[in-house]
Amino acid sequence: MIVTTLVGRLGKDCRVGMAGSTPVCNFTVAVDVGYGERKQTLWWDCALFGKRAESKLPEYLLKGQQVAVSGEPGTREHEGKTYLTLNVNEVTLCGGNTQSGAGNAQSGAGNAPPDDGLAEDIPFNRVAA
């Protein structure tokens, strides 16, 4: 099995549904590759199956949210086009959502680590405001 890890942003809010009798959470992740004039965006169709698809996680999988996902890559054909797919094993929320909104649980100071007084002694461990 091949395992691929991607870090990117969600293109739209996730959709939760059923694949037969199994819960599934579908979302797209935009990943930038290359640089300069050769920079392009690859869109990955991601599917998260099982209990995690019906947990609280989908509430945080909103458009603009940066995530790291890993799983088994694949492709699918539809109307003559090839789409990149990822059968997701792990999802990590990486940062705040770029979309502003009062109901966004990922925005604001809630993302800052707790101040335990140790950060002052480690110069490279400072959180930029």
N, CA, C and O atoms as CSV, one atom per row, in Angstrom:
chain,resi,resn,atom,element,x,y,z
A,1,MET,N,N,0.846,-1.178,0.000
A,1,MET,CA,C,0.000,0.000,0.000
A,1,MET,C,C,0.888,1.237,0.000
A,1,MET,O,O,1.923,1.264,0.665
A,2,ILE,N,N,0.488,2.244,-0.736
A,2,ILE,CA,C,1.163,3.533,-0.769
A,2,ILE,C,C,0.406,4.479,0.153
A,2,ILE,O,O,-0.824,4.534,0.117
A,3,VAL,N,N,1.137,5.224,0.981
A,3,VAL,CA,C,0.519,6.223,1.848
A,3,VAL,C,C,1.045,7.590,1.435
A,3,VAL,O,O,2.254,7.799,1.330
A,4,THR,N,N,0.129,8.511,1.204
A,4,THR,CA,C,0.468,9.872,0.789
A,4,THR,C,C,0.000,10.836,1.868
A,4,THR,O,O,-1.081,10.675,2.434
A,5,THR,N,N,0.830,11.845,2.150
A,5,THR,CA,C,0.458,12.891,3.097
A,5,THR,C,C,0.383,14.209,2.345
A,5,THR,O,O,1.303,14.564,1.608
A,6,LEU,N,N,-0.707,14.928,2.530
A,6,LEU,CA,C,-0.939,16.216,1.868
A,6,LEU,C,C,-1.206,17.278,2.915
A,6,LEU,O,O,-1.832,17.011,3.941
A,7,VAL,N,N,-0.728,18.482,2.651
A,7,VAL,CA,C,-1.075,19.628,3.486
A,7,VAL,C,C,-1.635,20.677,2.549
A,7,VAL,O,O,-0.977,21.084,1.592
A,8,GLY,N,N,-2.848,21.112,2.825
A,8,GLY,CA,C,-3.492,22.100,1.967
A,8,GLY,C,C,-4.716,22.683,2.646
A,8,GLY,O,O,-4.904,22.548,3.855
A,9,ARG,N,N,-5.541,23.334,1.842
A,9,ARG,CA,C,-6.747,23.977,2.362
A,9,ARG,C,C,-7.985,23.358,1.738
A,9,ARG,O,O,-7.976,22.939,0.580
A,10,LEU,N,N,-9.050,23.307,2.528
A,10,LEU,CA,C,-10.307,22.774,2.027
A,10,LEU,C,C,-10.932,23.751,1.043
A,10,LEU,O,O,-10.998,24.954,1.297
A,11,GLY,N,N,-11.392,23.212,-0.089
A,11,GLY,CA,C,-11.981,24.045,-1.126
A,11,GLY,C,C,-13.419,24.435,-0.834
A,11,GLY,O,O,-13.899,25.452,-1.333
A,12,LYS,N,N,-14.105,23.643,-0.038
A,12,LYS,CA,C,-15.473,23.942,0.379
A,12,LYS,C,C,-15.769,23.121,1.627
A,12,LYS,O,O,-14.995,22.240,2.000
A,13,ASP,N,N,-16.889,23.417,2.263
A,13,ASP,CA,C,-17.279,22.669,3.460
A,13,ASP,C,C,-17.449,21.189,3.107
A,13,ASP,O,O,-17.851,20.851,1.994
A,14,CYS,N,N,-17.139,20.315,4.062
A,14,CYS,CA,C,-17.272,18.875,3.818
A,14,CYS,C,C,-18.739,18.483,3.696
A,14,CYS,O,O,-19.636,19.221,4.105
A,15,ARG,N,N,-18.959,17.309,3.125
A,15,ARG,CA,C,-20.301,16.737,3.008
A,15,ARG,C,C,-20.288,15.387,3.713
A,15,ARG,O,O,-19.401,14.569,3.475
A,16,VAL,N,N,-21.247,15.158,4.560
A,16,VAL,CA,C,-21.364,13.883,5.265
A,16,VAL,C,C,-22.551,13.136,4.679
A,16,VAL,O,O,-23.633,13.697,4.509
A,17,GLY,N,N,-22.333,11.869,4.375
A,17,GLY,CA,C,-23.395,11.046,3.808
A,17,GLY,C,C,-23.136,9.586,4.104
A,17,GLY,O,O,-22.429,9.245,5.053
A,18,MET,N,N,-23.714,8.731,3.286
A,18,MET,CA,C,-23.562,7.290,3.462
A,18,MET,C,C,-23.065,6.678,2.156
A,18,MET,O,O,-23.482,7.081,1.070
A,19,ALA,N,N,-22.180,5.713,2.275
A,19,ALA,CA,C,-21.732,4.881,1.157
A,19,ALA,C,C,-22.218,3.482,1.504
A,19,ALA,O,O,-21.538,2.734,2.206
A,20,GLY,N,N,-23.392,3.136,1.011
A,20,GLY,CA,C,-24.033,1.899,1.451
A,20,GLY,C,C,-24.497,2.089,2.877
A,20,GLY,O,O,-25.317,2.963,3.156
A,21,SER,N,N,-23.974,1.267,3.789
A,21,SER,CA,C,-24.331,1.412,5.203
A,21,SER,C,C,-23.200,2.043,6.016
A,21,SER,O,O,-23.261,2.066,7.246
A,22,THR,N,N,-22.158,2.561,5.334
A,22,THR,CA,C,-20.993,3.144,6.008
A,22,THR,C,C,-21.034,4.662,5.917
A,22,THR,O,O,-21.192,5.203,4.823
A,23,PRO,N,N,-20.893,5.372,7.053
A,23,PRO,CA,C,-20.827,6.834,7.007
A,23,PRO,C,C,-19.565,7.281,6.275
A,23,PRO,O,O,-18.507,6.667,6.413
A,24,VAL,N,N,-19.683,8.358,5.494
A,24,VAL,CA,C,-18.529,8.891,4.769
A,24,VAL,C,C,-18.570,10.414,4.810
A,24,VAL,O,O,-19.631,11.026,4.688
A,25,CYS,N,N,-17.400,11.008,4.984
A,25,CYS,CA,C,-17.236,12.459,4.968
A,25,CYS,C,C,-16.355,12.783,3.765
A,25,CYS,O,O,-15.199,12.364,3.707
A,26,ASN,N,N,-16.905,13.533,2.798
A,26,ASN,CA,C,-16.170,13.893,1.591
A,26,ASN,C,C,-15.762,15.353,1.641
A,26,ASN,O,O,-16.540,16.207,2.065
A,27,PHE,N,N,-14.531,15.642,1.203
A,27,PHE,CA,C,-14.040,17.012,1.137
A,27,PHE,C,C,-12.922,17.087,0.100
A,27,PHE,O,O,-12.303,16.077,-0.237
A,28,THR,N,N,-12.673,18.298,-0.400
A,28,THR,CA,C,-11.595,18.501,-1.367
A,28,THR,C,C,-10.487,19.315,-0.713
A,28,THR,O,O,-10.741,20.247,0.049
A,29,VAL,N,N,-9.252,18.937,-1.030
A,29,VAL,CA,C,-8.087,19.634,-0.494
A,29,VAL,C,C,-7.276,20.189,-1.664
A,29,VAL,O,O,-6.911,19.457,-2.584
A,30,ALA,N,N,-7.004,21.486,-1.614
A,30,ALA,CA,C,-6.187,22.154,-2.620
A,30,ALA,C,C,-4.747,22.181,-2.134
A,30,ALA,O,O,-4.460,22.684,-1.048
A,31,VAL,N,N,-3.834,21.633,-2.949
A,31,VAL,CA,C,-2.417,21.579,-2.595
A,31,VAL,C,C,-1.632,22.303,-3.679
A,31,VAL,O,O,-1.734,21.954,-4.855
A,32,ASP,N,N,-0.846,23.312,-3.294
A,32,ASP,CA,C,-0.013,24.030,-4.251
A,32,ASP,C,C,1.285,23.271,-4.474
A,32,ASP,O,O,1.927,22.816,-3.528
A,33,VAL,N,N,1.663,23.144,-5.750
A,33,VAL,CA,C,2.929,22.512,-6.120
A,33,VAL,C,C,3.665,23.439,-7.075
A,33,VAL,O,O,3.048,24.230,-7.789
A,34,GLY,N,N,4.989,23.336,-7.080
A,34,GLY,CA,C,5.790,24.199,-7.938
A,34,GLY,C,C,5.919,25.585,-7.341
A,34,GLY,O,O,5.477,25.844,-6.222
A,35,TYR,N,N,6.539,26.479,-8.119
A,35,TYR,CA,C,6.723,27.850,-7.662
A,35,TYR,C,C,6.828,28.763,-8.880
A,35,TYR,O,O,7.037,28.309,-10.005
A,36,GLY,N,N,6.679,30.051,-8.627
A,36,GLY,CA,C,6.777,31.033,-9.708
A,36,GLY,C,C,5.732,30.797,-10.782
A,36,GLY,O,O,4.566,30.536,-10.488
A,37,GLU,N,N,6.170,30.895,-12.047
A,37,GLU,CA,C,5.260,30.706,-13.173
A,37,GLU,C,C,4.793,29.265,-13.298
A,37,GLU,O,O,3.796,28.997,-13.969
A,38,ARG,N,N,5.492,28.338,-12.666
A,38,ARG,CA,C,5.133,26.918,-12.750
A,38,ARG,C,C,4.259,26.455,-11.583
A,38,ARG,O,O,3.934,25.273,-11.473
A,39,LYS,N,N,3.888,27.385,-10.725
A,39,LYS,CA,C,3.045,27.029,-9.585
A,39,LYS,C,C,1.663,26.631,-10.091
A,39,LYS,O,O,1.089,27.298,-10.953
A,40,GLN,N,N,1.142,25.550,-9.551
A,40,GLN,CA,C,-0.210,25.111,-9.884
A,40,GLN,C,C,-0.860,24.512,-8.646
A,40,GLN,O,O,-0.186,24.196,-7.666
A,41,THR,N,N,-2.169,24.362,-8.706
A,41,THR,CA,C,-2.922,23.796,-7.589
A,41,THR,C,C,-3.470,22.440,-8.009
A,41,THR,O,O,-4.130,22.320,-9.041
A,42,LEU,N,N,-3.195,21.425,-7.206
A,42,LEU,CA,C,-3.772,20.100,-7.413
A,42,LEU,C,C,-4.921,19.940,-6.447
A,42,LEU,O,O,-4.789,20.226,-5.258
A,43,TRP,N,N,-6.058,19.478,-6.961
A,43,TRP,CA,C,-7.243,19.260,-6.135
A,43,TRP,C,C,-7.389,17.775,-5.875
A,43,TRP,O,O,-7.398,16.975,-6.810
A,44,TRP,N,N,-7.502,17.403,-4.616
A,44,TRP,CA,C,-7.652,16.010,-4.197
A,44,TRP,C,C,-9.049,15.811,-3.623
A,44,TRP,O,O,-9.471,16.550,-2.733
A,45,ASP,N,N,-9.762,14.818,-4.131
A,45,ASP,CA,C,-11.059,14.420,-3.582
A,45,ASP,C,C,-10.805,13.428,-2.452
A,45,ASP,O,O,-10.330,12.318,-2.693
A,46,CYS,N,N,-11.118,13.821,-1.232
A,46,CYS,CA,C,-10.814,13.005,-0.053
A,46,CYS,C,C,-12.081,12.392,0.525
A,46,CYS,O,O,-13.148,13.006,0.504
A,47,ALA,N,N,-11.951,11.173,1.041
A,47,ALA,CA,C,-13.075,10.478,1.674
A,47,ALA,C,C,-12.596,9.873,2.993
A,47,ALA,O,O,-11.604,9.145,3.038
A,48,LEU,N,N,-13.317,10.189,4.053
A,48,LEU,CA,C,-13.044,9.665,5.385
A,48,LEU,C,C,-14.233,8.790,5.775
A,48,LEU,O,O,-15.362,9.274,5.845
A,49,PHE,N,N,-13.987,7.513,6.027
A,49,PHE,CA,C,-15.054,6.551,6.277
A,49,PHE,C,C,-15.152,6.175,7.759
A,49,PHE,O,O,-14.193,6.325,8.516
A,50,GLY,N,N,-16.325,5.687,8.154
A,50,GLY,CA,C,-16.514,5.099,9.471
A,50,GLY,C,C,-16.935,6.083,10.535
A,50,GLY,O,O,-17.522,7.128,10.250
A,51,LYS,N,N,-16.621,5.726,11.779
A,51,LYS,CA,C,-17.066,6.502,12.939
A,51,LYS,C,C,-16.556,7.937,12.917
A,51,LYS,O,O,-17.262,8.848,13.348
A,52,ARG,N,N,-15.332,8.153,12.419
A,52,ARG,CA,C,-14.799,9.517,12.384
A,52,ARG,C,C,-15.614,10.409,11.450
A,52,ARG,O,O,-15.657,11.625,11.635
A,53,ALA,N,N,-16.263,9.807,10.442
A,53,ALA,CA,C,-17.079,10.584,9.508
A,53,ALA,C,C,-18.344,11.114,10.168
A,53,ALA,O,O,-18.906,12.109,9.711
A,54,GLU,N,N,-18.796,10.473,11.226
A,54,GLU,CA,C,-19.998,10.941,11.913
A,54,GLU,C,C,-19.678,11.509,13.294
A,54,GLU,O,O,-20.577,11.696,14.114
A,55,SER,N,N,-18.397,11.783,13.551
A,55,SER,CA,C,-17.990,12.378,14.825
A,55,SER,C,C,-18.118,13.898,14.735
A,55,SER,O,O,-18.772,14.413,13.828
A,56,LYS,N,N,-17.505,14.609,15.660
A,56,LYS,CA,C,-17.500,16.073,15.667
A,56,LYS,C,C,-16.537,16.649,14.622
A,56,LYS,O,O,-16.636,17.832,14.293
A,57,LEU,N,N,-15.620,15.851,14.099
A,57,LEU,CA,C,-14.614,16.336,13.150
A,57,LEU,C,C,-15.208,17.087,11.964
A,57,LEU,O,O,-14.697,18.157,11.632
A,58,PRO,N,N,-16.262,16.591,11.303
A,58,PRO,CA,C,-16.808,17.329,10.149
A,58,PRO,C,C,-17.227,18.764,10.467
A,58,PRO,O,O,-17.267,19.600,9.565
A,59,GLU,N,N,-17.537,19.065,11.716
A,59,GLU,CA,C,-17.901,20.435,12.094
A,59,GLU,C,C,-16.747,21.405,11.854
A,59,GLU,O,O,-16.975,22.601,11.672
A,60,TYR,N,N,-15.515,20.905,11.851
A,60,TYR,CA,C,-14.337,21.739,11.685
A,60,TYR,C,C,-13.780,21.707,10.265
A,60,TYR,O,O,-12.875,22.477,9.941
A,61,LEU,N,N,-14.301,20.836,9.424
A,61,LEU,CA,C,-13.819,20.726,8.046
A,61,LEU,C,C,-14.600,21.698,7.167
A,61,LEU,O,O,-15.496,21.302,6.422
A,62,LEU,N,N,-14.243,22.973,7.269
A,62,LEU,CA,C,-14.927,24.057,6.583
A,62,LEU,C,C,-14.018,24.691,5.546
A,62,LEU,O,O,-12.793,24.613,5.644
A,63,LYS,N,N,-14.621,25.308,4.568
A,63,LYS,CA,C,-13.873,25.954,3.486
A,63,LYS,C,C,-12.764,26.853,4.042
A,63,LYS,O,O,-13.002,27.674,4.928
A,64,GLY,N,N,-11.556,26.686,3.511
A,64,GLY,CA,C,-10.415,27.497,3.920
A,64,GLY,C,C,-9.585,26.897,5.043
A,64,GLY,O,O,-8.454,27.331,5.263
A,65,GLN,N,N,-10.115,25.913,5.759
A,65,GLN,CA,C,-9.397,25.282,6.872
A,65,GLN,C,C,-8.149,24.572,6.346
A,65,GLN,O,O,-8.235,23.794,5.396
A,66,GLN,N,N,-7.004,24.833,6.949
A,66,GLN,CA,C,-5.784,24.134,6.563
A,66,GLN,C,C,-5.748,22.795,7.283
A,66,GLN,O,O,-5.965,22.725,8.493
A,67,VAL,N,N,-5.471,21.729,6.528
A,67,VAL,CA,C,-5.434,20.382,7.078
A,67,VAL,C,C,-4.236,19.623,6.542
A,67,VAL,O,O,-3.701,19.936,5.479
A,68,ALA,N,N,-3.830,18.627,7.297
A,68,ALA,CA,C,-2.878,17.623,6.823
A,68,ALA,C,C,-3.655,16.319,6.807
A,68,ALA,O,O,-4.253,15.933,7.811
A,69,VAL,N,N,-3.646,15.649,5.679
A,69,VAL,CA,C,-4.352,14.379,5.555
A,69,VAL,C,C,-3.384,13.340,5.014
A,69,VAL,O,O,-2.500,13.655,4.216
A,70,SER,N,N,-3.556,12.111,5.449
A,70,SER,CA,C,-2.749,11.028,4.896
A,70,SER,C,C,-3.664,9.850,4.641
A,70,SER,O,O,-4.663,9.643,5.330
A,71,GLY,N,N,-3.293,9.084,3.628
A,71,GLY,CA,C,-4.089,7.931,3.270
A,71,GLY,C,C,-3.613,7.334,1.962
A,71,GLY,O,O,-2.524,7.639,1.478
A,72,GLU,N,N,-4.448,6.480,1.402
A,72,GLU,CA,C,-4.101,5.770,0.181
A,72,GLU,C,C,-4.583,6.560,-1.044
A,72,GLU,O,O,-5.778,6.815,-1.187
A,73,PRO,N,N,-3.638,6.950,-1.936
A,73,PRO,CA,C,-4.014,7.724,-3.115
A,73,PRO,C,C,-4.613,6.840,-4.201
A,73,PRO,O,O,-4.401,5.628,-4.234
A,74,GLY,N,N,-5.360,7.476,-5.080
A,74,GLY,CA,C,-5.926,6.780,-6.230
A,74,GLY,C,C,-6.407,7.791,-7.254
A,74,GLY,O,O,-6.175,8.992,-7.115
A,75,THR,N,N,-7.070,7.302,-8.271
A,75,THR,CA,C,-7.671,8.162,-9.285
A,75,THR,C,C,-9.051,7.629,-9.620
A,75,THR,O,O,-9.363,6.464,-9.373
A,76,ARG,N,N,-9.869,8.499,-10.186
A,76,ARG,CA,C,-11.165,8.077,-10.698
A,76,ARG,C,C,-11.410,8.829,-11.998
A,76,ARG,O,O,-10.938,9.952,-12.176
A,77,GLU,N,N,-12.137,8.212,-12.886
A,77,GLU,CA,C,-12.479,8.807,-14.173
A,77,GLU,C,C,-13.928,9.265,-14.136
A,77,GLU,O,O,-14.797,8.574,-13.603
A,78,HIS,N,N,-14.181,10.451,-14.714
A,78,HIS,CA,C,-15.558,10.937,-14.825
A,78,HIS,C,C,-15.630,11.869,-16.025
A,78,HIS,O,O,-14.925,12.876,-16.079
A,79,GLU,N,N,-16.473,11.537,-16.978
A,79,GLU,CA,C,-16.688,12.331,-18.179
A,79,GLU,C,C,-15.375,12.699,-18.864
A,79,GLU,O,O,-15.163,13.851,-19.243
A,80,GLY,N,N,-14.506,11.719,-19.017
A,80,GLY,CA,C,-13.253,11.918,-19.731
A,80,GLY,C,C,-12.155,12.616,-18.952
A,80,GLY,O,O,-11.076,12.852,-19.496
A,81,LYS,N,N,-12.399,12.954,-17.691
A,81,LYS,CA,C,-11.385,13.610,-16.856
A,81,LYS,C,C,-10.923,12.646,-15.775
A,81,LYS,O,O,-11.683,11.792,-15.318
A,82,THR,N,N,-9.663,12.796,-15.374
A,82,THR,CA,C,-9.098,11.991,-14.293
A,82,THR,C,C,-8.986,12.859,-13.047
A,82,THR,O,O,-8.459,13.970,-13.096
A,83,TYR,N,N,-9.486,12.341,-11.935
A,83,TYR,CA,C,-9.468,13.058,-10.663
A,83,TYR,C,C,-8.589,12.312,-9.669
A,83,TYR,O,O,-8.591,11.082,-9.620
A,84,LEU,N,N,-7.828,13.082,-8.868
A,84,LEU,CA,C,-7.004,12.511,-7.804
A,84,LEU,C,C,-7.879,12.249,-6.586
A,84,LEU,O,O,-8.687,13.098,-6.209
A,85,THR,N,N,-7.724,11.077,-5.967
A,85,THR,CA,C,-8.520,10.733,-4.791
A,85,THR,C,C,-7.602,10.327,-3.639
A,85,THR,O,O,-6.458,9.928,-3.855
A,86,LEU,N,N,-8.108,10.433,-2.435
A,86,LEU,CA,C,-7.367,10.001,-1.256
A,86,LEU,C,C,-8.349,9.353,-0.286
A,86,LEU,O,O,-9.285,10.000,0.184
A,87,ASN,N,N,-8.130,8.069,0.011
A,87,ASN,CA,C,-8.905,7.357,1.025
A,87,ASN,C,C,-8.223,7.661,2.356
A,87,ASN,O,O,-7.197,7.062,2.678
A,88,VAL,N,N,-8.782,8.577,3.124
A,88,VAL,CA,C,-8.124,9.189,4.276
A,88,VAL,C,C,-8.077,8.249,5.476
A,88,VAL,O,O,-9.078,7.645,5.863
A,89,ASN,N,N,-6.867,8.145,6.056
A,89,ASN,CA,C,-6.668,7.412,7.310
A,89,ASN,C,C,-6.538,8.363,8.495
A,89,ASN,O,O,-7.007,8.061,9.592
A,90,GLU,N,N,-5.898,9.519,8.272
A,90,GLU,CA,C,-5.633,10.481,9.346
A,90,GLU,C,C,-5.937,11.891,8.870
A,90,GLU,O,O,-5.657,12.238,7.723
A,91,VAL,N,N,-6.512,12.707,9.754
A,91,VAL,CA,C,-6.774,14.119,9.486
A,91,VAL,C,C,-6.235,14.920,10.661
A,91,VAL,O,O,-6.498,14.598,11.819
A,92,THR,N,N,-5.471,15.979,10.348
A,92,THR,CA,C,-4.966,16.873,11.381
A,92,THR,C,C,-5.341,18.295,10.998
A,92,THR,O,O,-5.030,18.737,9.892
A,93,LEU,N,N,-6.005,19.021,11.896
A,93,LEU,CA,C,-6.306,20.431,11.669
A,93,LEU,C,C,-5.031,21.209,11.939
A,93,LEU,O,O,-4.468,21.126,13.031
A,94,CYS,N,N,-4.570,21.969,10.943
A,94,CYS,CA,C,-3.256,22.619,11.042
A,94,CYS,C,C,-3.297,24.068,11.470
A,94,CYS,O,O,-2.286,24.579,11.951
A,95,GLY,N,N,-4.375,24.730,11.325
A,95,GLY,CA,C,-4.396,26.134,11.672
A,95,GLY,C,C,-5.788,26.683,11.555
A,95,GLY,O,O,-6.756,25.959,11.328
A,96,GLY,N,N,-5.862,27.980,11.716
A,96,GLY,CA,C,-7.158,28.638,11.645
A,96,GLY,C,C,-7.711,28.647,10.242
A,96,GLY,O,O,-6.981,28.498,9.261
A,97,ASN,N,N,-8.989,28.820,10.166
A,97,ASN,CA,C,-9.699,28.921,8.902
A,97,ASN,C,C,-9.476,30.319,8.355
A,97,ASN,O,O,-9.561,31.291,9.106
A,98,THR,N,N,-9.193,30.444,7.072
A,98,THR,CA,C,-8.971,31.764,6.481
A,98,THR,C,C,-10.266,32.523,6.286
A,98,THR,O,O,-10.243,33.732,6.057
A,99,GLN,N,N,-11.394,31.837,6.373
A,99,GLN,CA,C,-12.693,32.489,6.250
A,99,GLN,C,C,-13.041,33.072,7.609
A,99,GLN,O,O,-12.917,32.392,8.627
A,100,SER,N,N,-13.475,34.322,7.634
A,100,SER,CA,C,-13.861,34.903,8.921
A,100,SER,C,C,-15.302,34.544,9.221
A,100,SER,O,O,-16.128,34.425,8.317
A,101,GLY,N,N,-15.589,34.377,10.484
A,101,GLY,CA,C,-16.961,34.053,10.869
A,101,GLY,C,C,-17.060,33.882,12.357
A,101,GLY,O,O,-16.152,33.342,12.989
A,102,ALA,N,N,-18.149,34.336,12.920
A,102,ALA,CA,C,-18.330,34.267,14.362
A,102,ALA,C,C,-18.472,32.839,14.846
A,102,ALA,O,O,-18.107,32.532,15.981
A,103,GLY,N,N,-18.997,31.958,14.002
A,103,GLY,CA,C,-19.225,30.587,14.425
A,103,GLY,C,C,-18.044,29.682,14.185
A,103,GLY,O,O,-18.156,28.474,14.396
A,104,ASN,N,N,-16.930,30.204,13.759
A,104,ASN,CA,C,-15.774,29.382,13.438
A,104,ASN,C,C,-15.017,29.015,14.704
A,104,ASN,O,O,-14.442,29.890,15.352
A,105,ALA,N,N,-15.006,27.758,15.061
A,105,ALA,CA,C,-14.338,27.297,16.283
A,105,ALA,C,C,-12.826,27.323,16.148
A,105,ALA,O,O,-12.123,27.195,17.150
A,106,GLN,N,N,-12.309,27.485,14.943
A,106,GLN,CA,C,-10.871,27.463,14.739
A,106,GLN,C,C,-10.255,28.856,14.725
A,106,GLN,O,O,-9.031,28.962,14.652
A,107,SER,N,N,-11.028,29.915,14.790
A,107,SER,CA,C,-10.468,31.250,14.698
A,107,SER,C,C,-10.198,31.825,16.081
A,107,SER,O,O,-10.688,31.322,17.092
A,108,GLY,N,N,-9.409,32.887,16.098
A,108,GLY,CA,C,-9.193,33.617,17.333
A,108,GLY,C,C,-8.057,33.079,18.175
A,108,GLY,O,O,-7.265,32.251,17.726
A,109,ALA,N,N,-7.991,33.563,19.408
A,109,ALA,CA,C,-6.893,33.229,20.297
A,109,ALA,C,C,-6.972,31.816,20.842
A,109,ALA,O,O,-6.038,31.372,21.510
A,110,GLY,N,N,-8.039,31.101,20.585
A,110,GLY,CA,C,-8.171,29.743,21.074
A,110,GLY,C,C,-7.144,28.793,20.494
A,110,GLY,O,O,-6.964,27.690,21.009
A,111,ASN,N,N,-6.455,29.206,19.415
A,111,ASN,CA,C,-5.445,28.359,18.794
A,111,ASN,C,C,-4.083,28.493,19.460
A,111,ASN,O,O,-3.198,27.674,19.213
A,112,ALA,N,N,-3.897,29.499,20.289
A,112,ALA,CA,C,-2.600,29.712,20.922
A,112,ALA,C,C,-2.365,28.659,21.996
A,112,ALA,O,O,-3.290,28.282,22.715
A,113,PRO,N,N,-1.103,28.177,22.106
A,113,PRO,CA,C,-0.820,27.201,23.151
A,113,PRO,C,C,-0.902,27.843,24.530
A,113,PRO,O,O,-0.709,29.053,24.657
A,114,PRO,N,N,-1.181,27.064,25.554
A,114,PRO,CA,C,-1.262,27.636,26.902
A,114,PRO,C,C,0.086,28.200,27.328
A,114,PRO,O,O,1.135,27.657,26.983
A,115,ASP,N,N,0.049,29.286,28.076
A,115,ASP,CA,C,1.277,29.915,28.551
A,115,ASP,C,C,1.693,29.254,29.850
A,115,ASP,O,O,1.113,29.506,30.906
A,116,ASP,N,N,2.716,28.394,29.757
A,116,ASP,CA,C,3.187,27.691,30.950
A,116,ASP,C,C,4.459,28.312,31.522
A,116,ASP,O,O,5.046,27.780,32.465
A,117,GLY,N,N,4.888,29.456,30.940
A,117,GLY,CA,C,6.072,30.142,31.422
A,117,GLY,C,C,7.374,29.584,30.871
A,117,GLY,O,O,8.420,30.208,31.048
A,118,LEU,N,N,7.350,28.445,30.216
A,118,LEU,CA,C,8.564,27.840,29.691
A,118,LEU,C,C,8.995,28.445,28.362
A,118,LEU,O,O,10.176,28.388,28.022
A,119,ALA,N,N,8.071,29.021,27.605
A,119,ALA,CA,C,8.380,29.558,26.275
A,119,ALA,C,C,9.418,30.672,26.340
A,119,ALA,O,O,10.156,30.868,25.374
A,120,GLU,N,N,9.499,31.403,27.442
A,120,GLU,CA,C,10.470,32.480,27.574
A,120,GLU,C,C,11.903,31.960,27.524
A,120,GLU,O,O,12.807,32.674,27.090
A,121,ASP,N,N,12.115,30.733,27.962
A,121,ASP,CA,C,13.454,30.162,28.002
A,121,ASP,C,C,13.876,29.561,26.664
A,121,ASP,O,O,15.056,29.263,26.475
A,122,ILE,N,N,12.947,29.378,25.737
A,122,ILE,CA,C,13.255,28.765,24.452
A,122,ILE,C,C,12.988,29.792,23.356
A,122,ILE,O,O,11.829,30.006,23.001
A,123,PRO,N,N,14.030,30.440,22.802
A,123,PRO,CA,C,13.818,31.552,21.866
A,123,PRO,C,C,13.132,31.141,20.560
A,123,PRO,O,O,12.445,31.969,19.962
A,124,PHE,N,N,13.287,29.915,20.101
A,124,PHE,CA,C,12.684,29.513,18.837
A,124,PHE,C,C,11.283,28.959,19.013
A,124,PHE,O,O,10.677,28.524,18.034
A,125,ASN,N,N,10.750,28.959,20.218
A,125,ASN,CA,C,9.432,28.393,20.505
A,125,ASN,C,C,8.394,29.492,20.734
A,125,ASN,O,O,7.419,29.272,21.451
A,126,ARG,N,N,8.584,30.652,20.149
A,126,ARG,CA,C,7.651,31.751,20.364
A,126,ARG,C,C,6.544,31.729,19.309
A,126,ARG,O,O,6.793,31.434,18.140
A,127,VAL,N,N,5.333,32.040,19.733
A,127,VAL,CA,C,4.196,32.092,18.840
A,127,VAL,C,C,4.075,33.520,18.322
A,127,VAL,O,O,3.977,34.467,19.103
A,128,ALA,N,N,4.084,33.668,16.990
A,128,ALA,CA,C,3.939,35.003,16.400
A,128,ALA,C,C,2.485,35.438,16.493
A,128,ALA,O,O,1.569,34.655,16.240
A,129,ALA,N,N,2.295,36.680,16.854
A,129,ALA,CA,C,0.928,37.203,16.982
A,129,ALA,C,C,0.463,37.825,15.696
A,129,ALA,O,O,-0.663,38.317,15.620
